[in-house]
Every structure is written in structure tokens, then in C-alpha cells.
Amino acid sequence: QEQLVESGGGLVQAGGSLKLSCAASGGAFRSYIMGWFRQAPGKEREFVGTINWSGGTPSYADSVRGRFTISRDSAKNTVYLQMNILKPEDTAVYYCAADPGWGGRDYRNYRYWGQGTQVTVSS
């Protein structure tokens, strides 16, 4: 059974950093597109970035490009989201997702989801 488990969220001051982890198990994730999304209260789930587990350059939303970095560790079946220069508007629940197809920026394309981890950035 495919499972994604996020960790690493928390409370941080503006300008600080956090690193989120997404541990994948139970599926052929190494052939999947892995995505990070976030959802703030009252807002739609928003694309943050994606990475192809098999390689290639990650893709990022304009709002996080240059501040966030997605990476993966195949040996650990884990994808990471390094978040630097955090802003209060980055406050949201962050989700890891996986898709065996094309993935992309639309969260509705993704088949598997983690439970989410809260990131709160204080001003």
C-alpha cells in the first residue's frame, strides 16, 4: 500500500529556514513524479514544486523559486523541501504527493498524498 509521510514542519520566524521530509513506501515511487503543495486556511491547494524521482531539474512556483529547493534521496526513498528566507505568506499545511503519470502543477493530477505538516511563519 502506497504511503507518504511528511515531517519537519513547525513554527519559525520570518527569514528563517525549515526542511520538510516526505518518506515514501509501499509503491513504485521511483518512477513517479513527486510534488509539494501547500494549503492556507480558506485557500485552494497551491503548487509549490515537483521533481521527477528518476532525475531532471525540479520545477517551482514563482512564489518560492530561489528560496525553496526540492531534492531526493533514493536510498532513503525520501523527498525533501528545503525552505529558506521564509515569509509569513508561506504559512500553510504542506503536502507531499505522488503521481505515476505526468503530475504537473495541478494538485488534482496527483494520486497519492501524505497527511500534511503545518508550517507557520511569524512576522
PEJOVEN-V163062 format. One record per residue. RES is the residue in one small letter. PHI is phi in degrees with one decimal (NA if undefined). NEAR is the number of other ideal C-beta (glycine too) atoms within 12 Angstrom. D_FIRST is the distance of its C-alpha to the first C-alpha in whole Angstrom. Layout:
BEGIN
res: <RES/RES>
phi: <PHI/PHI>
near: <NEAR/NEAR>
d_first: <D_FIRST/D_FIRST>
END
This chain:
BEGIN
res: <q/e/q/l/v/e/s/g/g/g/l/v/q/a/g/g/s/l/k/l/s/c/a/a/s/g/g/a/f/r/s/y/i/m/g/w/f/r/q/a/p/g/k/e/r/e/f/v/g/t/i/n/w/s/g/g/t/p/s/y/a/d/s/v/r/g/r/f/t/i/s/r/d/s/a/k/n/t/v/y/l/q/m/n/i/l/k/p/e/d/t/a/v/y/y/c/a/a/d/p/g/w/g/g/r/d/y/r/n/y/r/y/w/g/q/g/t/q/v/t/v/s/s>
phi: <NA/-68.9/-144.6/-123.5/-128.5/-90.6/-155.4/105.9/-70.6/164.8/-105.3/-142.7/-78.9/-54.6/93.3/-84.4/-133.1/-144.6/-125.6/-94.4/-121.0/-133.9/-92.6/-106.5/-151.0/81.2/-149.3/-85.7/-63.3/-68.9/-109.4/-96.8/-87.7/-107.1/-126.4/-115.8/-130.8/-144.4/-141.9/-91.8/-55.9/78.5/-120.3/-75.1/-60.1/-120.6/-66.9/-112.2/-177.8/-137.4/-146.2/-86.4/-57.9/-80.2/137.3/96.3/-86.8/-63.1/-114.3/-130.9/-70.3/-57.9/-68.9/-120.9/-59.0/92.0/-113.0/-107.7/-136.9/-102.3/-144.1/-142.8/-127.2/-64.3/-64.2/-102.0/51.5/-131.2/-111.8/-121.0/-129.2/-87.4/-117.4/-117.0/48.3/-66.9/-121.2/-55.2/-72.0/-83.5/-61.8/-178.2/-87.4/-101.8/-120.5/-99.9/-141.8/-137.6/-138.8/-75.8/-102.0/-93.0/65.1/91.6/-98.1/-93.7/-61.6/-70.0/-79.3/-90.8/-88.4/-115.1/-136.6/-85.0/-83.3/93.8/-137.7/-80.9/-120.7/-123.5/-114.2/-92.1/-89.6>
near: <8/23/19/37/25/35/24/27/30/22/16/26/18/20/17/22/23/33/28/41/30/44/27/33/19/14/20/17/34/24/18/32/35/48/45/52/42/39/24/23/12/7/13/14/27/26/32/41/42/36/36/28/30/14/14/14/13/28/25/24/25/14/21/32/18/13/27/35/27/38/24/34/18/18/7/16/27/30/43/30/45/25/38/21/23/34/24/19/19/37/28/35/27/46/35/46/43/42/32/21/18/16/31/19/24/19/27/17/23/30/22/31/29/34/19/26/31/25/37/26/29/16/14>
d_first: <0/4/6/10/13/16/19/23/25/28/32/34/37/38/38/36/32/29/26/22/19/16/13/10/8/5/7/10/11/15/16/15/17/17/19/20/22/24/25/28/30/31/30/27/24/26/25/25/24/22/22/21/19/21/24/27/28/26/27/28/30/34/34/32/33/35/33/30/28/25/24/21/21/19/19/17/15/16/18/21/24/27/29/33/36/34/36/36/34/31/30/27/24/22/18/16/15/13/14/14/18/21/20/23/25/24/21/20/19/16/13/10/12/13/15/18/21/25/27/31/34/37/40>
END
